[in-house]
Structure formats: C-alpha cells, structure tokens
C-alpha cells in the first residue's frame, strides 16, 4: 500500500516538474531497458532527474549527479536534480550553471 502511494507521489512530482519547466515527462525513464528516453523530465533547456523522499534527509550520490549531467550535456541541456524532501522542493544545479543563470538574470 505504501509503495503504491509513494509511486503516485513520484509521478505527481515528475508531472509538476515538467509543467513548471514547460517540458515533458520521459515515459519509462526509471526502466533500465529504456536507452533512449533518459532523465525524468526534459524541457528546452533542462534535463531533470527527480528524487523524492518522505524522510527528513536524502543521500544524493555522485552517481546520480554524473548520470543526469551526462544525459543533459549530450542533449545540450542543463542538468538539474529536482529533490523533494518531506514535502519541500529543491533544485540542485552545478555551480557553474547556477552562476550563469544568476548572472544572466542580472542577480550578480
């Protein structure tokens, strides 16, 4: 029962990310046999790996960061990890991407 509820939350998280970025979810993105549709969400500028936990913490690994970076850069996109921890959403970006976005927005 918990697994089904968590899966529903994951799908809602992915759809919300896609909508916010004007992108689309990648069907079967969690399926290891799917070699062509990588990442969870793709938009014009971003490739996003969504992670969700109901816990108070999440262990973000270098392997997850490397995976989305490779997928994004091979498609001329910016890699992002959309991380939802206990209901709060965060975006994890490479420092150079964050700095570039902030500079382009006139924040720096």
C-alpha positions in Angstrom: 0.0 0.0 0.0 2.8 2.4 0.9 4.6 1.6 -2.3 1.6 2.5 -4.4 1.1 5.8 -2.6 4.8 6.6 -3.0 4.7 5.8 -6.7 1.8 8.2 -7.1 3.7 10.9 -5.3 6.7 10.3 -7.6 4.5 10.6 -10.7 2.9 13.8 -9.4 6.4 15.2 -8.6 7.6 14.4 -12.2 4.5 15.9 -13.8 4.7 19.1 -11.6 8.4 19.5 -12.6 7.5 19.1 -16.3 4.7 21.6 -16.1 6.8 24.1 -14.2 9.5 23.9 -16.9 7.3 23.7 -19.9 8.7 20.3 -20.6 7.5 16.7 -20.6 8.0 13.6 -18.5 10.0 10.8 -20.1 7.9 7.7 -20.1 9.7 4.7 -18.7 12.6 6.8 -17.5 13.1 4.5 -14.5 13.2 1.5 -16.7 16.8 0.3 -17.2 15.9 -1.1 -20.6 14.9 2.3 -21.9 18.1 3.5 -23.6 16.7 6.5 -25.5 14.5 8.4 -23.0 16.8 9.4 -20.2 16.2 11.5 -17.1 12.7 12.0 -15.7 11.8 15.4 -17.3 13.1 17.1 -20.4 12.5 20.7 -21.5 14.1 23.0 -24.0 16.9 24.0 -21.6 16.9 21.4 -18.8 17.2 17.6 -18.3 15.9 16.8 -14.8 16.3 13.8 -12.5 13.5 13.8 -10.0 14.1 12.4 -6.5 11.6 12.2 -3.7 11.7 11.1 -0.1 9.2 11.3 2.7 12.1 11.2 5.2 13.9 14.2 6.6 17.1 13.6 4.6 18.2 12.2 1.2 21.7 10.9 0.3 22.5 12.4 -3.1 25.3 10.4 -4.7 27.9 11.4 -7.3 26.5 8.6 -9.5 23.1 10.4 -9.7 24.8 13.7 -10.5 27.1 12.1 -13.1 24.1 10.3 -14.7 22.0 13.4 -15.2 25.0 15.5 -16.2 25.9 13.1 -18.9 22.3 12.9 -20.2 21.8 16.6 -20.2 25.1 17.6 -21.7 24.7 15.0 -24.5 21.4 16.9 -25.4 22.8 20.4 -24.9 20.7 20.9 -21.8 21.5 22.0 -18.2 21.4 19.1 -15.7 19.2 19.5 -12.7 18.2 17.3 -9.8 14.7 18.1 -8.6 14.7 16.9 -5.0 11.6 16.8 -2.8 12.3 16.1 0.9 9.4 15.8 3.2 7.2 18.0 1.0 9.7 20.8 0.3 11.2 21.0 -3.2 14.7 21.9 -4.1 16.7 22.2 -7.4 20.3 21.0 -7.3 22.5 22.6 -10.1 26.2 22.5 -10.9 27.7 25.7 -9.5 28.7 27.0 -12.9 25.1 26.6 -14.2 23.7 28.4 -11.1 26.2 31.2 -11.5 25.5 31.5 -15.2 21.7 31.6 -14.7 22.0 34.2 -11.8 24.4 36.3 -14.0 22.0 36.2 -17.0 19.1 37.2 -14.7 21.0 40.2 -13.5 21.3 38.9 -10.0 25.1 39.1 -9.9 
